[in-house]
Amino acid sequence: MDADEAGRRRFACEQRETFERITAAWDAAGRTRCAELLIRYGPDAGAWSTRHHCHGRDSANIRPED
């Protein structure tokens, strides 16, 4: 396994652990729905975040209409 793959696996593990902590008290249906929404909107959020970070803007300076 190369360094890039190891990094991707570490990041995926951290995401799973974070999801488990955040949703620990939720029922199964709520956890499933949250996971579905993360999968559905994840690429959009990543593109939005990349676009704003590339322009040197942080979240404090972003208006909802951006």
mmJSON file of the N, C-alpha and C atoms, coordinates in Angstrom:
{"data_MODEL":{"atom_site":{
"group_PDB":["ATOM","ATOM","ATOM","ATOM","ATOM","ATOM","ATOM","ATOM","ATOM","ATOM","ATOM","ATOM","ATOM","ATOM","ATOM","ATOM","ATOM","ATOM","ATOM","ATOM","ATOM","ATOM","ATOM","ATOM","ATOM","ATOM","ATOM","ATOM","ATOM","ATOM","ATOM","ATOM","ATOM","ATOM","ATOM","ATOM","ATOM","ATOM","ATOM","ATOM","ATOM","ATOM","ATOM","ATOM","ATOM","ATOM","ATOM","ATOM","ATOM","ATOM","ATOM","ATOM","ATOM","ATOM","ATOM","ATOM","ATOM","ATOM","ATOM","ATOM","ATOM","ATOM","ATOM","ATOM","ATOM","ATOM","ATOM","ATOM","ATOM","ATOM","ATOM","ATOM","ATOM","ATOM","ATOM","ATOM","ATOM","ATOM","ATOM","ATOM","ATOM","ATOM","ATOM","ATOM","ATOM","ATOM","ATOM","ATOM","ATOM","ATOM","ATOM","ATOM","ATOM","ATOM","ATOM","ATOM","ATOM","ATOM","ATOM","ATOM","ATOM","ATOM","ATOM","ATOM","ATOM","ATOM","ATOM","ATOM","ATOM","ATOM","ATOM","ATOM","ATOM","ATOM","ATOM","ATOM","ATOM","ATOM","ATOM","ATOM","ATOM","ATOM","ATOM","ATOM","ATOM","ATOM","ATOM","ATOM","ATOM","ATOM","ATOM","ATOM","ATOM","ATOM","ATOM","ATOM","ATOM","ATOM","ATOM","ATOM","ATOM","ATOM","ATOM","ATOM","ATOM","ATOM","ATOM","ATOM","ATOM","ATOM","ATOM","ATOM","ATOM","ATOM","ATOM","ATOM","ATOM","ATOM","ATOM","ATOM","ATOM","ATOM","ATOM","ATOM","ATOM","ATOM","ATOM","ATOM","ATOM","ATOM","ATOM","ATOM","ATOM","ATOM","ATOM","ATOM","ATOM","ATOM","ATOM","ATOM","ATOM","ATOM","ATOM","ATOM","ATOM","ATOM","ATOM","ATOM","ATOM","ATOM","ATOM","ATOM","ATOM","ATOM","ATOM","ATOM","ATOM","ATOM"],
"id":[1,2,3,4,5,6,7,8,9,10,11,12,13,14,15,16,17,18,19,20,21,22,23,24,25,26,27,28,29,30,31,32,33,34,35,36,37,38,39,40,41,42,43,44,45,46,47,48,49,50,51,52,53,54,55,56,57,58,59,60,61,62,63,64,65,66,67,68,69,70,71,72,73,74,75,76,77,78,79,80,81,82,83,84,85,86,87,88,89,90,91,92,93,94,95,96,97,98,99,100,101,102,103,104,105,106,107,108,109,110,111,112,113,114,115,116,117,118,119,120,121,122,123,124,125,126,127,128,129,130,131,132,133,134,135,136,137,138,139,140,141,142,143,144,145,146,147,148,149,150,151,152,153,154,155,156,157,158,159,160,161,162,163,164,165,166,167,168,169,170,171,172,173,174,175,176,177,178,179,180,181,182,183,184,185,186,187,188,189,190,191,192,193,194,195,196,197,198],
"type_symbol":["N","C","C","N","C","C","N","C","C","N","C","C","N","C","C","N","C","C","N","C","C","N","C","C","N","C","C","N","C","C","N","C","C","N","C","C","N","C","C","N","C","C","N","C","C","N","C","C","N","C","C","N","C","C","N","C","C","N","C","C","N","C","C","N","C","C","N","C","C","N","C","C","N","C","C","N","C","C","N","C","C","N","C","C","N","C","C","N","C","C","N","C","C","N","C","C","N","C","C","N","C","C","N","C","C","N","C","C","N","C","C","N","C","C","N","C","C","N","C","C","N","C","C","N","C","C","N","C","C","N","C","C","N","C","C","N","C","C","N","C","C","N","C","C","N","C","C","N","C","C","N","C","C","N","C","C","N","C","C","N","C","C","N","C","C","N","C","C","N","C","C","N","C","C","N","C","C","N","C","C","N","C","C","N","C","C","N","C","C","N","C","C","N","C","C","N","C","C"],
"label_atom_id":["N","CA","C","N","CA","C","N","CA","C","N","CA","C","N","CA","C","N","CA","C","N","CA","C","N","CA","C","N","CA","C","N","CA","C","N","CA","C","N","CA","C","N","CA","C","N","CA","C","N","CA","C","N","CA","C","N","CA","C","N","CA","C","N","CA","C","N","CA","C","N","CA","C","N","CA","C","N","CA","C","N","CA","C","N","CA","C","N","CA","C","N","CA","C","N","CA","C","N","CA","C","N","CA","C","N","CA","C","N","CA","C","N","CA","C","N","CA","C","N","CA","C","N","CA","C","N","CA","C","N","CA","C","N","CA","C","N","CA","C","N","CA","C","N","CA","C","N","CA","C","N","CA","C","N","CA","C","N","CA","C","N","CA","C","N","CA","C","N","CA","C","N","CA","C","N","CA","C","N","CA","C","N","CA","C","N","CA","C","N","CA","C","N","CA","C","N","CA","C","N","CA","C","N","CA","C","N","CA","C","N","CA","C","N","CA","C","N","CA","C","N","CA","C","N","CA","C","N","CA","C"],
"label_alt_id":[null,null,null,null,null,null,null,null,null,null,null,null,null,null,null,null,null,null,null,null,null,null,null,null,null,null,null,null,null,null,null,null,null,null,null,null,null,null,null,null,null,null,null,null,null,null,null,null,null,null,null,null,null,null,null,null,null,null,null,null,null,null,null,null,null,null,null,null,null,null,null,null,null,null,null,null,null,null,null,null,null,null,null,null,null,null,null,null,null,null,null,null,null,null,null,null,null,null,null,null,null,null,null,null,null,null,null,null,null,null,null,null,null,null,null,null,null,null,null,null,null,null,null,null,null,null,null,null,null,null,null,null,null,null,null,null,null,null,null,null,null,null,null,null,null,null,null,null,null,null,null,null,null,null,null,null,null,null,null,null,null,null,null,null,null,null,null,null,null,null,null,null,null,null,null,null,null,null,null,null,null,null,null,null,null,null,null,null,null,null,null,null,null,null,null,null,null,null],
"label_comp_id":["MET","MET","MET","ASP","ASP","ASP","ALA","ALA","ALA","ASP","ASP","ASP","GLU","GLU","GLU","ALA","ALA","ALA","GLY","GLY","GLY","ARG","ARG","ARG","ARG","ARG","ARG","ARG","ARG","ARG","PHE","PHE","PHE","ALA","ALA","ALA","CYS","CYS","CYS","GLU","GLU","GLU","GLN","GLN","GLN","ARG","ARG","ARG","GLU","GLU","GLU","THR","THR","THR","PHE","PHE","PHE","GLU","GLU","GLU","ARG","ARG","ARG","ILE","ILE","ILE","THR","THR","THR","ALA","ALA","ALA","ALA","ALA","ALA","TRP","TRP","TRP","ASP","ASP","ASP","ALA","ALA","ALA","ALA","ALA","ALA","GLY","GLY","GLY","ARG","ARG","ARG","THR","THR","THR","ARG","ARG","ARG","CYS","CYS","CYS","ALA","ALA","ALA","GLU","GLU","GLU","LEU","LEU","LEU","LEU","LEU","LEU","ILE","ILE","ILE","ARG","ARG","ARG","TYR","TYR","TYR","GLY","GLY","GLY","PRO","PRO","PRO","ASP","ASP","ASP","ALA","ALA","ALA","GLY","GLY","GLY","ALA","ALA","ALA","TRP","TRP","TRP","SER","SER","SER","THR","THR","THR","ARG","ARG","ARG","HIS","HIS","HIS","HIS","HIS","HIS","CYS","CYS","CYS","HIS","HIS","HIS","GLY","GLY","GLY","ARG","ARG","ARG","ASP","ASP","ASP","SER","SER","SER","ALA","ALA","ALA","ASN","ASN","ASN","ILE","ILE","ILE","ARG","ARG","ARG","PRO","PRO","PRO","GLU","GLU","GLU","ASP","ASP","ASP"],
"label_asym_id":["A","A","A","A","A","A","A","A","A","A","A","A","A","A","A","A","A","A","A","A","A","A","A","A","A","A","A","A","A","A","A","A","A","A","A","A","A","A","A","A","A","A","A","A","A","A","A","A","A","A","A","A","A","A","A","A","A","A","A","A","A","A","A","A","A","A","A","A","A","A","A","A","A","A","A","A","A","A","A","A","A","A","A","A","A","A","A","A","A","A","A","A","A","A","A","A","A","A","A","A","A","A","A","A","A","A","A","A","A","A","A","A","A","A","A","A","A","A","A","A","A","A","A","A","A","A","A","A","A","A","A","A","A","A","A","A","A","A","A","A","A","A","A","A","A","A","A","A","A","A","A","A","A","A","A","A","A","A","A","A","A","A","A","A","A","A","A","A","A","A","A","A","A","A","A","A","A","A","A","A","A","A","A","A","A","A","A","A","A","A","A","A","A","A","A","A","A","A"],
"label_entity_id":["1","1","1","1","1","1","1","1","1","1","1","1","1","1","1","1","1","1","1","1","1","1","1","1","1","1","1","1","1","1","1","1","1","1","1","1","1","1","1","1","1","1","1","1","1","1","1","1","1","1","1","1","1","1","1","1","1","1","1","1","1","1","1","1","1","1","1","1","1","1","1","1","1","1","1","1","1","1","1","1","1","1","1","1","1","1","1","1","1","1","1","1","1","1","1","1","1","1","1","1","1","1","1","1","1","1","1","1","1","1","1","1","1","1","1","1","1","1","1","1","1","1","1","1","1","1","1","1","1","1","1","1","1","1","1","1","1","1","1","1","1","1","1","1","1","1","1","1","1","1","1","1","1","1","1","1","1","1","1","1","1","1","1","1","1","1","1","1","1","1","1","1","1","1","1","1","1","1","1","1","1","1","1","1","1","1","1","1","1","1","1","1","1","1","1","1","1","1"],
"label_seq_id":[1,1,1,2,2,2,3,3,3,4,4,4,5,5,5,6,6,6,7,7,7,8,8,8,9,9,9,10,10,10,11,11,11,12,12,12,13,13,13,14,14,14,15,15,15,16,16,16,17,17,17,18,18,18,19,19,19,20,20,20,21,21,21,22,22,22,23,23,23,24,24,24,25,25,25,26,26,26,27,27,27,28,28,28,29,29,29,30,30,30,31,31,31,32,32,32,33,33,33,34,34,34,35,35,35,36,36,36,37,37,37,38,38,38,39,39,39,40,40,40,41,41,41,42,42,42,43,43,43,44,44,44,45,45,45,46,46,46,47,47,47,48,48,48,49,49,49,50,50,50,51,51,51,52,52,52,53,53,53,54,54,54,55,55,55,56,56,56,57,57,57,58,58,58,59,59,59,60,60,60,61,61,61,62,62,62,63,63,63,64,64,64,65,65,65,66,66,66],
"pdbx_PDB_ins_code":[null,null,null,null,null,null,null,null,null,null,null,null,null,null,null,null,null,null,null,null,null,null,null,null,null,null,null,null,null,null,null,null,null,null,null,null,null,null,null,null,null,null,null,null,null,null,null,null,null,null,null,null,null,null,null,null,null,null,null,null,null,null,null,null,null,null,null,null,null,null,null,null,null,null,null,null,null,null,null,null,null,null,null,null,null,null,null,null,null,null,null,null,null,null,null,null,null,null,null,null,null,null,null,null,null,null,null,null,null,null,null,null,null,null,null,null,null,null,null,null,null,null,null,null,null,null,null,null,null,null,null,null,null,null,null,null,null,null,null,null,null,null,null,null,null,null,null,null,null,null,null,null,null,null,null,null,null,null,null,null,null,null,null,null,null,null,null,null,null,null,null,null,null,null,null,null,null,null,null,null,null,null,null,null,null,null,null,null,null,null,null,null,null,null,null,null,null,null],
"Cartn_x":[0.851,0.0,0.898,0.602,1.417,0.918,1.65,1.331,-0.021,-0.362,-1.654,-2.811,-2.704,-3.756,-3.859,-2.747,-2.753,-3.435,-3.169,-3.806,-5.305,-5.73,-7.166,-7.857,-7.203,-7.799,-7.897,-6.859,-6.895,-8.03,-8.158,-9.209,-10.588,-10.79,-12.072,-12.386,-11.384,-11.565,-11.97,-11.32,-11.656,-13.081,-13.494,-14.865,-15.866,-15.608,-16.512,-16.608,-15.464,-15.46,-16.223,-16.049,-16.757,-18.255,-18.655,-20.071,-20.65,-19.926,-20.389,-20.571,-19.624,-19.732,-20.919,-21.079,-22.148,-23.524,-23.651,-24.966,-25.198,-24.359,-24.438,-25.812,-26.452,-27.738,-28.936,-28.685,-29.771,-30.317,-31.571,-32.114,-31.567,-31.785,-31.232,-31.734,-33.005,-33.561,-32.897,-32.651,-31.994,-30.558,-29.87,-28.484,-28.432,-29.353,-29.402,-29.698,-30.658,-31.016,-29.837,-29.158,-27.99,-26.914,-26.653,-25.65,-26.047,-27.337,-27.814,-27.592,-27.881,-27.696,-26.218,-25.373,-23.934,-23.424,-23.896,-23.486,-24.028,-25.271,-25.906,-25.264,-25.033,-24.558,-23.06,-22.36,-20.919,-20.134,-20.346,-19.6,-19.884,-21.141,-21.48,-20.769,-20.759,-20.101,-18.602,-18.02,-16.589,-16.242,-17.068,-16.83,-16.991,-18.007,-18.247,-17.072,-16.643,-15.537,-14.252,-13.975,-12.774,-12.814,-13.953,-14.086,-13.821,-14.362,-14.195,-12.801,-12.207,-10.845,-9.846,-10.083,-9.17,-9.178,-10.265,-10.367,-9.911,-9.37,-8.834,-9.899,-11.085,-12.173,-12.378,-12.636,-12.953,-14.445,-14.93,-16.371,-16.95,-16.154,-16.66,-17.014,-16.452,-16.683,-17.633,-18.264,-19.125,-20.578,-21.264,-22.684,-23.471,-24.692,-25.478,-25.721,-25.804,-26.096,-24.875,-23.684,-22.469,-22.537],
"Cartn_y":[-1.177,0.0,1.242,2.187,3.4,4.441,5.523,6.56,7.211,7.421,8.031,7.143,5.869,4.92,4.841,4.828,4.798,6.044,7.187,8.433,8.405,7.875,7.769,6.849,5.76,4.823,5.437,6.165,6.846,7.859,8.651,9.662,9.004,7.922,7.211,6.669,6.146,5.637,6.763,7.908,9.06,9.523,9.513,9.9,8.937,7.634,6.64,6.826,7.023,7.206,8.467,9.534,10.781,10.596,9.942,9.664,8.861,7.856,7.028,7.862,8.758,9.605,10.556,11.195,12.18,11.531,10.348,9.714,8.613,8.505,7.402,7.286,8.388,8.353,8.326,8.332,8.344,6.942,6.877,5.57,5.158,3.901,3.358,4.115,4.489,5.206,6.57,7.27,8.572,8.464,7.442,7.23,6.894,6.055,5.681,6.898,7.715,8.913,9.882,10.077,10.962,10.444,9.152,8.567,8.758,8.567,8.767,10.207,11.158,12.569,12.918,12.366,12.607,12.075,10.892,10.317,11.147,11.554,12.317,13.681,14.401,15.777,15.943,14.888,14.961,15.565,15.102,15.683,17.177,17.588,19.005,19.828,19.323,20.04,20.127,19.053,19.059,20.071,20.144,21.106,22.532,22.761,24.096,24.503,23.593,23.883,24.172,23.365,23.565,24.911,25.257,26.525,27.702,27.649,28.764,28.802,27.672,27.656,28.13,27.806,28.236,29.748,30.376,31.827,32.527,31.754,32.343,32.853,32.285,32.737,31.718,32.208,31.28,31.362,30.456,30.357,31.609,32.389,33.604,34.675,34.593,35.615,35.177,34.03,33.51,33.773,34.441,34.701,33.512,33.261,32.116,32.101,33.255,33.278,32.977,32.824,32.503,31.11],
"Cartn_z":[0.0,0.0,0.0,-0.9,-0.964,0.044,0.172,1.162,0.887,-0.386,-0.716,-0.272,-0.553,-0.162,1.353,2.038,3.503,4.052,3.452,3.876,3.653,2.506,2.218,3.22,3.555,4.515,5.908,6.303,7.61,7.653,6.586,6.522,6.572,5.827,5.832,7.225,7.903,9.257,10.209,10.099,10.935,10.661,9.393,9.059,9.687,9.594,10.188,11.698,12.359,13.808,14.204,13.455,13.737,13.557,12.475,12.24,13.403,13.865,14.98,16.25,16.531,17.728,17.623,16.47,16.3,16.383,15.81,15.703,16.733,17.732,18.702,19.364,19.668,20.365,19.411,18.123,17.139,16.927,16.459,16.091,14.722,14.38,13.13,11.904,11.902,10.747,10.577,11.668,11.603,11.118,11.59,11.15,9.665,9.231,7.813,6.958,7.373,6.603,6.544,7.646,7.666,6.716,6.753,5.857,4.398,4.092,2.72,2.261,3.145,2.794,2.626,3.479,3.335,2.001,1.625,0.34,-0.814,-0.706,-1.792,-1.995,-0.895,-1.011,-0.781,-0.453,-0.215,-1.364,-2.602,-3.728,-3.917,-3.712,-3.836,-2.768,-1.544,-0.45,-0.691,-1.199,-1.495,-2.562,-3.602,-4.683,-4.167,-3.357,-2.803,-1.917,-1.054,-0.147,-0.92,-1.922,-2.734,-3.433,-3.997,-4.71,-3.772,-2.573,-1.646,-1.031,-0.777,-0.232,-1.273,-2.523,-3.591,-3.755,-3.363,-3.477,-2.198,-1.266,-0.045,0.905,0.825,1.688,2.798,3.981,5.057,5.355,6.175,6.408,7.05,7.767,8.404,7.381,6.192,5.174,4.067,4.223,3.164,3.522,2.626,2.807,2.268,2.796,2.336,0.835,0.19,-1.244,-2.103,-1.504,-2.274,-2.843],
"occupancy":[1.0,1.0,1.0,1.0,1.0,1.0,1.0,1.0,1.0,1.0,1.0,1.0,1.0,1.0,1.0,1.0,1.0,1.0,1.0,1.0,1.0,1.0,1.0,1.0,1.0,1.0,1.0,1.0,1.0,1.0,1.0,1.0,1.0,1.0,1.0,1.0,1.0,1.0,1.0,1.0,1.0,1.0,1.0,1.0,1.0,1.0,1.0,1.0,1.0,1.0,1.0,1.0,1.0,1.0,1.0,1.0,1.0,1.0,1.0,1.0,1.0,1.0,1.0,1.0,1.0,1.0,1.0,1.0,1.0,1.0,1.0,1.0,1.0,1.0,1.0,1.0,1.0,1.0,1.0,1.0,1.0,1.0,1.0,1.0,1.0,1.0,1.0,1.0,1.0,1.0,1.0,1.0,1.0,1.0,1.0,1.0,1.0,1.0,1.0,1.0,1.0,1.0,1.0,1.0,1.0,1.0,1.0,1.0,1.0,1.0,1.0,1.0,1.0,1.0,1.0,1.0,1.0,1.0,1.0,1.0,1.0,1.0,1.0,1.0,1.0,1.0,1.0,1.0,1.0,1.0,1.0,1.0,1.0,1.0,1.0,1.0,1.0,1.0,1.0,1.0,1.0,1.0,1.0,1.0,1.0,1.0,1.0,1.0,1.0,1.0,1.0,1.0,1.0,1.0,1.0,1.0,1.0,1.0,1.0,1.0,1.0,1.0,1.0,1.0,1.0,1.0,1.0,1.0,1.0,1.0,1.0,1.0,1.0,1.0,1.0,1.0,1.0,1.0,1.0,1.0,1.0,1.0,1.0,1.0,1.0,1.0,1.0,1.0,1.0,1.0,1.0,1.0,1.0,1.0,1.0,1.0,1.0,1.0],
"B_iso_or_equiv":[0.0,0.0,0.0,0.0,0.0,0.0,0.0,0.0,0.0,0.0,0.0,0.0,0.0,0.0,0.0,0.0,0.0,0.0,0.0,0.0,0.0,0.0,0.0,0.0,0.0,0.0,0.0,0.0,0.0,0.0,0.0,0.0,0.0,0.0,0.0,0.0,0.0,0.0,0.0,0.0,0.0,0.0,0.0,0.0,0.0,0.0,0.0,0.0,0.0,0.0,0.0,0.0,0.0,0.0,0.0,0.0,0.0,0.0,0.0,0.0,0.0,0.0,0.0,0.0,0.0,0.0,0.0,0.0,0.0,0.0,0.0,0.0,0.0,0.0,0.0,0.0,0.0,0.0,0.0,0.0,0.0,0.0,0.0,0.0,0.0,0.0,0.0,0.0,0.0,0.0,0.0,0.0,0.0,0.0,0.0,0.0,0.0,0.0,0.0,0.0,0.0,0.0,0.0,0.0,0.0,0.0,0.0,0.0,0.0,0.0,0.0,0.0,0.0,0.0,0.0,0.0,0.0,0.0,0.0,0.0,0.0,0.0,0.0,0.0,0.0,0.0,0.0,0.0,0.0,0.0,0.0,0.0,0.0,0.0,0.0,0.0,0.0,0.0,0.0,0.0,0.0,0.0,0.0,0.0,0.0,0.0,0.0,0.0,0.0,0.0,0.0,0.0,0.0,0.0,0.0,0.0,0.0,0.0,0.0,0.0,0.0,0.0,0.0,0.0,0.0,0.0,0.0,0.0,0.0,0.0,0.0,0.0,0.0,0.0,0.0,0.0,0.0,0.0,0.0,0.0,0.0,0.0,0.0,0.0,0.0,0.0,0.0,0.0,0.0,0.0,0.0,0.0,0.0,0.0,0.0,0.0,0.0,0.0],
"pdbx_formal_charge":[null,null,null,null,null,null,null,null,null,null,null,null,null,null,null,null,null,null,null,null,null,null,null,null,null,null,null,null,null,null,null,null,null,null,null,null,null,null,null,null,null,null,null,null,null,null,null,null,null,null,null,null,null,null,null,null,null,null,null,null,null,null,null,null,null,null,null,null,null,null,null,null,null,null,null,null,null,null,null,null,null,null,null,null,null,null,null,null,null,null,null,null,null,null,null,null,null,null,null,null,null,null,null,null,null,null,null,null,null,null,null,null,null,null,null,null,null,null,null,null,null,null,null,null,null,null,null,null,null,null,null,null,null,null,null,null,null,null,null,null,null,null,null,null,null,null,null,null,null,null,null,null,null,null,null,null,null,null,null,null,null,null,null,null,null,null,null,null,null,null,null,null,null,null,null,null,null,null,null,null,null,null,null,null,null,null,null,null,null,null,null,null,null,null,null,null,null,null],
"auth_seq_id":[1,1,1,2,2,2,3,3,3,4,4,4,5,5,5,6,6,6,7,7,7,8,8,8,9,9,9,10,10,10,11,11,11,12,12,12,13,13,13,14,14,14,15,15,15,16,16,16,17,17,17,18,18,18,19,19,19,20,20,20,21,21,21,22,22,22,23,23,23,24,24,24,25,25,25,26,26,26,27,27,27,28,28,28,29,29,29,30,30,30,31,31,31,32,32,32,33,33,33,34,34,34,35,35,35,36,36,36,37,37,37,38,38,38,39,39,39,40,40,40,41,41,41,42,42,42,43,43,43,44,44,44,45,45,45,46,46,46,47,47,47,48,48,48,49,49,49,50,50,50,51,51,51,52,52,52,53,53,53,54,54,54,55,55,55,56,56,56,57,57,57,58,58,58,59,59,59,60,60,60,61,61,61,62,62,62,63,63,63,64,64,64,65,65,65,66,66,66],
"auth_comp_id":["MET","MET","MET","ASP","ASP","ASP","ALA","ALA","ALA","ASP","ASP","ASP","GLU","GLU","GLU","ALA","ALA","ALA","GLY","GLY","GLY","ARG","ARG","ARG","ARG","ARG","ARG","ARG","ARG","ARG","PHE","PHE","PHE","ALA","ALA","ALA","CYS","CYS","CYS","GLU","GLU","GLU","GLN","GLN","GLN","ARG","ARG","ARG","GLU","GLU","GLU","THR","THR","THR","PHE","PHE","PHE","GLU","GLU","GLU","ARG","ARG","ARG","ILE","ILE","ILE","THR","THR","THR","ALA","ALA","ALA","ALA","ALA","ALA","TRP","TRP","TRP","ASP","ASP","ASP","ALA","ALA","ALA","ALA","ALA","ALA","GLY","GLY","GLY","ARG","ARG","ARG","THR","THR","THR","ARG","ARG","ARG","CYS","CYS","CYS","ALA","ALA","ALA","GLU","GLU","GLU","LEU","LEU","LEU","LEU","LEU","LEU","ILE","ILE","ILE","ARG","ARG","ARG","TYR","TYR","TYR","GLY","GLY","GLY","PRO","PRO","PRO","ASP","ASP","ASP","ALA","ALA","ALA","GLY","GLY","GLY","ALA","ALA","ALA","TRP","TRP","TRP","SER","SER","SER","THR","THR","THR","ARG","ARG","ARG","HIS","HIS","HIS","HIS","HIS","HIS","CYS","CYS","CYS","HIS","HIS","HIS","GLY","GLY","GLY","ARG","ARG","ARG","ASP","ASP","ASP","SER","SER","SER","ALA","ALA","ALA","ASN","ASN","ASN","ILE","ILE","ILE","ARG","ARG","ARG","PRO","PRO","PRO","GLU","GLU","GLU","ASP","ASP","ASP"],
"auth_asym_id":["A","A","A","A","A","A","A","A","A","A","A","A","A","A","A","A","A","A","A","A","A","A","A","A","A","A","A","A","A","A","A","A","A","A","A","A","A","A","A","A","A","A","A","A","A","A","A","A","A","A","A","A","A","A","A","A","A","A","A","A","A","A","A","A","A","A","A","A","A","A","A","A","A","A","A","A","A","A","A","A","A","A","A","A","A","A","A","A","A","A","A","A","A","A","A","A","A","A","A","A","A","A","A","A","A","A","A","A","A","A","A","A","A","A","A","A","A","A","A","A","A","A","A","A","A","A","A","A","A","A","A","A","A","A","A","A","A","A","A","A","A","A","A","A","A","A","A","A","A","A","A","A","A","A","A","A","A","A","A","A","A","A","A","A","A","A","A","A","A","A","A","A","A","A","A","A","A","A","A","A","A","A","A","A","A","A","A","A","A","A","A","A","A","A","A","A","A","A"],
"auth_atom_id":["N","CA","C","N","CA","C","N","CA","C","N","CA","C","N","CA","C","N","CA","C","N","CA","C","N","CA","C","N","CA","C","N","CA","C","N","CA","C","N","CA","C","N","CA","C","N","CA","C","N","CA","C","N","CA","C","N","CA","C","N","CA","C","N","CA","C","N","CA","C","N","CA","C","N","CA","C","N","CA","C","N","CA","C","N","CA","C","N","CA","C","N","CA","C","N","CA","C","N","CA","C","N","CA","C","N","CA","C","N","CA","C","N","CA","C","N","CA","C","N","CA","C","N","CA","C","N","CA","C","N","CA","C","N","CA","C","N","CA","C","N","CA","C","N","CA","C","N","CA","C","N","CA","C","N","CA","C","N","CA","C","N","CA","C","N","CA","C","N","CA","C","N","CA","C","N","CA","C","N","CA","C","N","CA","C","N","CA","C","N","CA","C","N","CA","C","N","CA","C","N","CA","C","N","CA","C","N","CA","C","N","CA","C","N","CA","C","N","CA","C","N","CA","C","N","CA","C","N","CA","C"],
"pdbx_PDB_model_num":[1,1,1,1,1,1,1,1,1,1,1,1,1,1,1,1,1,1,1,1,1,1,1,1,1,1,1,1,1,1,1,1,1,1,1,1,1,1,1,1,1,1,1,1,1,1,1,1,1,1,1,1,1,1,1,1,1,1,1,1,1,1,1,1,1,1,1,1,1,1,1,1,1,1,1,1,1,1,1,1,1,1,1,1,1,1,1,1,1,1,1,1,1,1,1,1,1,1,1,1,1,1,1,1,1,1,1,1,1,1,1,1,1,1,1,1,1,1,1,1,1,1,1,1,1,1,1,1,1,1,1,1,1,1,1,1,1,1,1,1,1,1,1,1,1,1,1,1,1,1,1,1,1,1,1,1,1,1,1,1,1,1,1,1,1,1,1,1,1,1,1,1,1,1,1,1,1,1,1,1,1,1,1,1,1,1,1,1,1,1,1,1,1,1,1,1,1,1]
}}}
